[in-house]
Amino acid sequence: FKGTRMAGRMGNERVTLQNLKIARVDAESDLLLIKGAIPGNNGGVVTVKTAVKGGAHA
């Protein structure tokens, strides 16, 4: 039927989170323990970067 909403795909979008704390770094096991929820599947790729915040605008 034309215009009927059907099942589709959901997700596959990049999400940016800020203000998460790094709880511990385990260099021996190559683990980075982060306090808080990280969206995505188990075993998914996570990119960690320093926070880049805009300065005060005059």
CNS distance restraints for C-alpha pairs under 8 A (distance, minus, plus):
assign (resid  15 and name CA) (resid  39 and name CA) 7.72 0.50 0.50
assign (resid  18 and name CA) (resid  51 and name CA) 7.34 0.50 0.50
assign (resid  20 and name CA) (resid  34 and name CA) 6.89 0.50 0.50
assign (resid  20 and name CA) (resid  35 and name CA) 6.34 0.50 0.50
assign (resid  20 and name CA) (resid  36 and name CA) 6.40 0.50 0.50
assign (resid  21 and name CA) (resid  34 and name CA) 5.88 0.50 0.50
assign (resid  21 and name CA) (resid  35 and name CA) 5.43 0.50 0.50
assign (resid  21 and name CA) (resid  36 and name CA) 7.57 0.50 0.50
assign (resid  22 and name CA) (resid  32 and name CA) 7.24 0.50 0.50
assign (resid  22 and name CA) (resid  33 and name CA) 6.00 0.50 0.50
assign (resid  22 and name CA) (resid  34 and name CA) 4.49 0.50 0.50
assign (resid  22 and name CA) (resid  35 and name CA) 6.13 0.50 0.50
assign (resid  23 and name CA) (resid  32 and name CA) 7.87 0.50 0.50
assign (resid  23 and name CA) (resid  33 and name CA) 5.34 0.50 0.50
assign (resid  23 and name CA) (resid  34 and name CA) 5.26 0.50 0.50
assign (resid  23 and name CA) (resid  35 and name CA) 5.79 0.50 0.50
assign (resid  24 and name CA) (resid  32 and name CA) 6.27 0.50 0.50
assign (resid  24 and name CA) (resid  33 and name CA) 5.10 0.50 0.50
assign (resid  24 and name CA) (resid  34 and name CA) 7.20 0.50 0.50
assign (resid  25 and name CA) (resid  30 and name CA) 7.84 0.50 0.50
assign (resid  25 and name CA) (resid  31 and name CA) 6.08 0.50 0.50
assign (resid  25 and name CA) (resid  32 and name CA) 4.81 0.50 0.50
assign (resid  25 and name CA) (resid  33 and name CA) 6.16 0.50 0.50
assign (resid  26 and name CA) (resid  30 and name CA) 5.81 0.50 0.50
assign (resid  26 and name CA) (resid  31 and name CA) 5.00 0.50 0.50
assign (resid  26 and name CA) (resid  32 and name CA) 6.30 0.50 0.50
assign (resid  26 and name CA) (resid  33 and name CA) 7.85 0.50 0.50
assign (resid  27 and name CA) (resid  31 and name CA) 6.41 0.50 0.50
assign (resid  40 and name CA) (resid  44 and name CA) 6.38 0.50 0.50
